[in-house]
Amino acid sequence: MPLTLLLGGARSGKSALALSRARASGLPVVFVATAEALDAEMEERVERHRAERDPAWATVEEPLDPDRALAELSPDSCVVLDCLSLWVANLLLQELTEEEILGRARRAAAAAASRPGPTIAVSNEVGMGVVPEHPLGRRYRDALGRVNATWAAAADEALLVVAGRTLALDGGR
């Protein structure tokens, strides 16, 4: 079954589209969350996202190792992995090198693409703005851009989501 990658800016409609596609699949849905609620503002965001999901869906919280989570899920489920952006941030905070992050991205993308059931991955596109002033910001932007390219190469479908509208990106596998 297909791997779909949804890319876009903050509040562009990526997650809403992922949830809509998961509902439409007619399959049991597992939501793999990479966010960690490390402060009150992030706790509020996580709760808001939880409220948007169907209460019958299973949730797996996996901030560092989504390929392990994917391997443990029922092959007949539809998986929403939200989001690669926070996953990369988590890995940078673990002081992984860009090569280590890309190695993990290749493994996770391959695991997602090889699942029998559909997988919908969500990620932010952060490379269209200004160059970040801080070295960590530049490292994050560069690493996430390469992770997104890795997932797009593994995906059957990659969509850019802007203002709730989609644009298909060429070059699916």
NORGI-V741340 format. One record per residue. N is the residue number from 1. RES is the residue in three letters. D_LAST is the distance of its C-alpha to the last C-alpha in whole Angstrom. Layout:
# NORGI-V741340
((N RES D_LAST) (N RES D_LAST))
This chain:
# NORGI-V741340
((1 MET 12) (2 PRO 10) (3 LEU 10) (4 THR 11) (5 LEU 12) (6 LEU 15) (7 LEU 17) (8 GLY 20) (9 GLY 24) (10 ALA 26) (11 ARG 28) (12 SER 25) (13 GLY 24) (14 LYS 21) (15 SER 23) (16 ALA 25) (17 LEU 21) (18 ALA 20) (19 LEU 23) (20 SER 23) (21 ARG 20) (22 ALA 21) (23 ARG 24) (24 ALA 23) (25 SER 21) (26 GLY 24) (27 LEU 24) (28 PRO 25) (29 VAL 24) (30 VAL 24) (31 PHE 24) (32 VAL 23) (33 ALA 25) (34 THR 25) (35 ALA 28) (36 GLU 32) (37 ALA 35) (38 LEU 37) (39 ASP 39) (40 ALA 41) (41 GLU 38) (42 MET 35) (43 GLU 37) (44 GLU 37) (45 ARG 34) (46 VAL 33) (47 GLU 35) (48 ARG 34) (49 HIS 30) (50 ARG 32) (51 ALA 34) (52 GLU 31) (53 ARG 29) (54 ASP 31) (55 PRO 33) (56 ALA 32) (57 TRP 29) (58 ALA 29) (59 THR 28) (60 VAL 27) (61 GLU 28) (62 GLU 27) (63 PRO 27) (64 LEU 26) (65 ASP 24) (66 PRO 21) (67 ASP 20) (68 ARG 23) (69 ALA 23) (70 LEU 20) (71 ALA 21) (72 GLU 25) (73 LEU 23) (74 SER 24) (75 PRO 21) (76 ASP 22) (77 SER 22) (78 CYS 20) (79 VAL 19) (80 VAL 20) (81 LEU 19) (82 ASP 22) (83 CYS 21) (84 LEU 20) (85 SER 22) (86 LEU 25) (87 TRP 23) (88 VAL 23) (89 ALA 27) (90 ASN 28) (91 LEU 27) (92 LEU 28) (93 LEU 32) (94 GLN 31) (95 GLU 32) (96 LEU 28) (97 THR 27) (98 GLU 24) (99 GLU 23) (100 GLU 24) (101 ILE 22) (102 LEU 19) (103 GLY 19) (104 ARG 20) (105 ALA 17) (106 ARG 14) (107 ARG 16) (108 ALA 16) (109 ALA 12) (110 ALA 12) (111 ALA 15) (112 ALA 13) (113 ALA 10) (114 SER 12) (115 ARG 15) (116 PRO 16) (117 GLY 17) (118 PRO 15) (119 THR 15) (120 ILE 15) (121 ALA 16) (122 VAL 18) (123 SER 19) (124 ASN 21) (125 GLU 20) (126 VAL 23) (127 GLY 23) (128 MET 24) (129 GLY 28) (130 VAL 30) (131 VAL 30) (132 PRO 32) (133 GLU 35) (134 HIS 35) (135 PRO 34) (136 LEU 32) (137 GLY 31) (138 ARG 29) (139 ARG 28) (140 TYR 26) (141 ARG 25) (142 ASP 23) (143 ALA 22) (144 LEU 20) (145 GLY 19) (146 ARG 17) (147 VAL 16) (148 ASN 15) (149 ALA 12) (150 THR 12) (151 TRP 11) (152 ALA 9) (153 ALA 7) (154 ALA 6) (155 ALA 6) (156 ASP 5) (157 GLU 8) (158 ALA 10) (159 LEU 13) (160 LEU 16) (161 VAL 20) (162 VAL 23) (163 ALA 26) (164 GLY 25) (165 ARG 23) (166 THR 19) (167 LEU 17) (168 ALA 13) (169 LEU 11) (170 ASP 10) (171 GLY 6) (172 GLY 4) (173 ARG 0))
